[in-house]
């Protein structure tokens, strides 16, 4: 039973980390040819862009 719970936790955490990595790559924080920019800045930049579109 414990092994099943640990395996489920690993899959869930892995999925969430992968989603975060895709999000950061999509909005430019992670790039192949550049430095890592601020993660908090990326979230703020996206929020600012969403407000200006409305």
Number of C-alpha atoms within 10 A of each C-alpha: 5 7 8 9 9 11 11 12 12 12 11 12 12 12 12 12 12 12 12 12 13 13 15 18 13 11 14 15 19 19 13 8 6 9 9 12 13 11 14 9 11 17 14 12 12 11 11 11 10 10 8 7 6 5
